[in-house]
Amino acid sequence: MTGSVALVIFLTLIVCLVLTVPIGFSLGIASLAYILYTKQLTFGFIAQNLVTGCDSFPIMAIPFFVFAGELMGGGGISRRLLNVASVFFGRIRGGLAIVTVVVCMFFAAISGSGPATVAAVGGMVVPTMLQKGYDKKFVLALIAAAGSIGVIIPPSIPMVVYSVTTNSSVSKLFLAGFVPGIFIGVVLCLYSYFYARSHGYKGDDEPFSAKRALKEVKDSFWALLSPVIILGGIYGGIFTPTEAAAVSVIYSLVIGCLVYKELDLKQLGTVTKNACETTATILIVIGCAAGFSKVLTLGRIPTTVATFLTTMTDSKILILLLINVLLLIVGCFMETLCAIMILAPILFPVVTALGVDVTHFGIIMVVNLAIGFITPPLGVNLFVASRVGETTLDTVIKGIIPFLALMIVILLFITYVPAISMFLPNMLG
């Protein structure tokens, strides 16, 4: 029975995806196929889960973080972060590339979104890097890869979804994301340096000046304070991650409108519209994925998969490797939040049976699916980068191969060296 149910559900889902039905609706149709096949549930099940799937306090953080990211891009916060990074790193060989990675890391600490990071930072650095003679495919691939850090360094929207799905601690996940995110950023900076050195790219001609540095830091003080307030408030116990998301919106709005004065009513309307469109898409996916997840559980599919993996081998190393391969393949074809909502309930029993910490597995899953942001054919960051660079997707894909290889190597380190993820949660938890 389980096999036939799984066949009906996943065949329906695959057909919908091939027909380019939006992922949220594809999940709803697959759930409907289960209802028609088994006759165990009523059609109201889908509508009910659209509501209950989003009726969660942690999920309230998602629209706030999306809105905050849009406000930061339109309000001048992102540009000021770039100016500060340029002062300190711009003189190094390949300095502009390193600055791009550093700014993406900062923006990741205040937006929680990969595509938002690519759009906000890429719009500022890509024209300048091309003007300085950098190869277009390298520039766009770099911004796409660095943008994936947006979901690893906290706050992170996928981490919020994972915590809701597995009933784990959001704060512990946020703590666990710091070191892996910084690790990836440092590796991308080193690669940028050696790439620039081999291709003859130089840094800024302007020498370092303490006076200039102080001026830029002073001008960017409120932008630099943003991650301090958001993350300091969470770990200082002042507010929850969800409340921090609301604080980040208010802070970004006040700074963009009243301090930097770069957000007027027209811009504010555009920013709000973009945030609403993104949020609506995410929430539909979450609502439908919640119903789909329950359908999988009712069909005993997670239990079957767990049994299958554990009967193939009892080696923890091999099972984690198989899970990584599965997640990397899924990341090529499925949107990140949706993949978490579907696969976390399936894989969670497997890894807990192996003794893998739920927080550590959350980071493994998020990093895997962050790689999906730069993996064709669905890689969202690739599409955003090509749009920012006003070029074809092929150009970005040609440059992304070395970054993909680096990210996969880092993923293996994160998978098999739990201390990378668990160092901060264990020390501060």
N, C-alpha and C positions, 0 to 999 in steps of 0.2 A: 504493500500500500504506500509506504513512504517513498519508494522509488517512482511510482506513477505520479504521485502528488508533486514531487520535486521536478519531474519531467514537464508536467503541465505548467507549473509556476515559472520555471526558468526558460522554457521554450517560448511562453507568452512574452516574458520580459525581453528575450533576445529579439524576437520578431518586432516588438515595439521599438527597440533601440535601432534595429536595422532600418525601420521605416521612419526614423528620425523623430519619433514621438518624444516630446520633452520628458526628461528622466522622472520627474515627479509624477506625471500622468502615467508613465510606463509602469511605475511601481503600483499605482492604484489599479491599473488594468490587470496586472499580474495577480493582485489580491482578489480582484473580481473573478478571475479565472478559477482561483481556488474555491471561492464561494459557490460558483456554478457547478464545479466538478464534485465537490464533497457534500454540498447542500447542508453544511453544518452551521452556517451563519447566515444572517440576513444582510441585505444590501446596506442597511443602516450602519453596519460595522465600519465601512470605509469612511462615511461622513463623521461618525463618532470619533474615529482615530485622527482625522484631520484636526479636530479640536483638541482632544486629550493629548495627542502627540506633541502639540505646541504649548500645552498648558503646564508649563514648568518654570519655576523661578530662575534656574540657571540659564534656560533658553532665552529669557528676557534680555540677557547680555548681548545676544547676537544683533538685534536691530540697533542697539546703542553703539556697539563697536563699529558696525558698518557706517552709521551716521557720523561717528567721531572721525573715522578715517577720511570720509569725504570732506568734512569740515577742516581737517588739518591740511589737506591738499589745497583747498580753495582759500584758506585763511592765512597762508604764508608761513605756517609752521614748518612744513617740509623744506621749503626753500632756505629757511634760516639754518636748519640742521645741515643742509648741504654746504652752506657758507662756512660753518664752523669746522666741518670735516675737511674742507679744502685747505683751510689755514694750516692744519696740523699734518695732513697727509699729502697735500697737493704737490709738494716738492719731490717726493719719492718717485723713482722711475715707475711709470705706470700709475702715477698718483691719482689720476682721475678715475681709473678703474677701482682702485682701493677705496677712494672716497665713495664711489657708488655702493660698494658692499657695506661700508660702515654706515652710510645713511640708511640703507635698507634695514640694517640691524636695529638702528634707532627707531625707524618708522615701524618696524615689527613690534617694538615694545609699546606702541601706542595705538596700533590699528587692528591687529589680530587677523589680517586678511592678506593672502598672497597676491592675488590680482590687483587689489587696491594699492599695494606697495609698488608693484611694477608700474602701474599707471601714474601714481603720484611722483615717484622718484625718476622714472624713465622719461617723463615729459620734460624734466629739468636737465638731466645729464646727457641724454642721447644726442641732442643737437650739438652740445659743446664738445663731446668726445669725437663726433664725426668731423667737426671743424678742426680739431687738433690732429686729425689724420689717422685715427683709430679705424681698424677694419670693421665694417658694418656688421658682419655676421658675428664677430667676437663681441662687439658692444651689445647687440640685442640679446645674444645668448647669455651674456654675463648678467644683464639686468633681469632676465627671466629666471636664471638660477638663483641670484641673490634675492629676488622677490619671494622665492619659496621659503625663505627664512621667516617670512611674515606669519606662518602658521606654527612655527617651532618655538621661537622666543615668545614668551607670554606678554600680554594676553593673547589667547589663540581661540578662534571660533571652533575649529575642529576639536580642540581639547574640551571645550564646554560640551559639545555634542557627545563626545566619548564618555565623559563623566556621567552625563544623564543616562546614556545607554547602558553603562555597566554599573551604575550606582556607586561610583568612586569619587574621591575628593578632587574638586577642581583646583584647590589651592596647592595640593601636592603635585598635581600634574603641571601646574604653572611653574613651581619650583624646579621640577625635573627637566623642564624644557630649556632652562637657561644655558647649562653647560653644552648640551648638544648643539643649540643654536649658535653659540659663540664658536664652538669647534668648527662648524660648517663655515662660518664667516671667516675665521682665520685661514682655513684651507683655501677658500676662494681668493682671499687677499694674496696669499703666497703664490697661487697659480697665476694671478693677474700680474704680479711682480715679474715672475720668470717669463711669462708670455711677452710682457712689454720689453723686457731685456733682450729676448731673442729677436723681436721685431723692431727694435730701435726706437720704441716710444719713450719719450722723456717726460719728466714732471714739469710743473710750472717753473718759469724762469724767475719769478718773484721770490726773493729770499725770505726766510722766516723772520717775522717781526713781532716782538712781544706786544708792541703797541697795536698792531693790526689784529693780533690774536685777542687781546683784551677787548678791542672794539667790537669784533664779531661775537665774542662770548656775551658781552653786555647786550648787544642788539638781539641775540638769540636766547637770552636768559629765560624768557617765559616758555619758549619752545623746548629748551633743555629741561625745564622743570616738569614738563608734562609726564614723562615716564616715571619720574621720582614720585610725583603725587599719586599716580595710578597704582604703581607697584608697591610703593611704600605704604599706601593706605591699605592694600590687601594684606601684606605680610605684617603690618603693624597692628592688624586686628581692628582697624578703624571702620572698614566697610568690607562687604563681601565682594567677590569678583563681579557679580551682577550689578551691585551698587556702584562699583568702580567704573563700570561701563557707562552708567548714567552720569557719573561725575566727569568722565572724560568728554562727554558731549557738552555739558555745561561749560567746562573749562575751555574746550576748543572754540565754542561759540563766543564766549566772553573775549578770549584772546584775539580771535579773528575779526570780531566786529568792533571792539572797543579799544584794544591795545594796538594791534597792527593795522586795524582799519582797512583790511583788504577784502572783507566780506560785505558787499552791499546787498540790498534787497533782491536784486535780480540774480546775483550769484547764489544767494541763500536759497532762492527758489529752485535753481538748477541743481544745487547740491542736495537739497531735500528730495527732489524728484528722483535723482540717481540712487540715493540711499533707499527710498521706498521701493523702487523697482528691484534692486538687489535683494532687499529683505523679503519682499513678497515671494520671489523665486525660491529663496532658501527655506522659508517657512512651509511652502507647499511641498517641497522635497522632504522636509522633516516630518510633516504630518502624514504623508503617504508612506514614507519609509517606516514610521512607527507601526502602521497597520501591516505593512509587509513583513516586518520583524516578528509580529505576533502570529502572522500566518505561518511563517517558517517554524516557529516554536510549536504551534498546533500540529504541524505536519511532521514533527520530530526530526526535522532536517539538521539542526545544530548537533543533536545527539548522534545522529548517523555519521556526520562529518567527523566529529570528535573520535568516534569509535574507529572509523576508517583510518584516520591519521595515526592513531595509537597502535592499531594492528599492523600497519605498514612497518613501523619501527618504534622501538622504545627509547631511541636516542634523542635526548633533548636537543642536541646540536642539529641533527638532521631535520627534526620536526620544525624547529625555528627557521631553518633554511628553507624548507618547503613552504612555510607560511609567508616568508619574505618574498619568495618567487610568486606565490599566489597574489599577494598584495601589489607587487610591482606590475603584474599582468593586469589586474583589476584597475589599477591606477591609470593604465593606458586608455581605458574605455569608459570609466565611470567617474562621476563627480565626487569629490572628496567626502563631503558630508554624507552623501547617500551611501558611499562605500562603508563608512564607519557605522551608519545606522543598520546596514544589512549584515556586515561581516563581524562586527564586534560581538553580537550575541552568539554567532556561530563558533568563532574562534576562542572566545573567552573561556568556555569550559575546558578546551584543549590545553591552553597555557596554564590555567590554574592547576590542572592535574599534574603538570610538569613542575609546579612550584615556582613559576614565573610571577613576579610581583605585578599586580594589576596596573600600578603606575608605570612601571618599566615597560610593560606591554603597550600601554597607551602611547608612550613616546616612540616605540618601534613602529606602531601603526601610523602615527601622525607623520613621522619622517618618511616612511614608505610612500604614503599618499601625497606628501609634499613633493617627492620625486615625480609623482604623477602629474604635477603642475607643469613639468618640463618634458613630459614623455608624449610623443605623438601616438595616436592621432588626436586625442582629446585635450592634451596639455593646454590648460587655459592661459597660463603665463606666456606660452609661445604665441598665442593669438593676440594677447594684449601687447606684447613686445613688438610684434609685426605691425600692429596698428599704430603704436607710438612711433616706430621707425619708418612708417609709411612705405612698407615694402611687403614682399610676398612671404608666406609662411616658410617656403623652402629655404630662404636665406637664413632664417633663425634656426631651422632644424640642422642646417649644415654646420653651424657653430656650436650646437648644444652637446655634441657627442662627448668631448672631453669632460664637460661639466657633469654629464650623466654618470660617466665612469667614476669621477671623484665622489659624487654623492652616494653611489652604491658602495664604494669602499668605506666611506664614513658610516653608512647604514650598518655594515657588518661589524664595525667597531662598537657601535651603539648596541647592537643586538647581543654580542658575546662578551661585552665588558659592561655589566650592569652598573658599575660604579660611576660611569660617565653620566648616566641619568639620575641615579639614586643618591649621589654624593650630597647634594643640597637637601633633599627631603629627609635623608637620614640624620644629617647634621642639625637641621633646624626643626625637624618634626618631633 
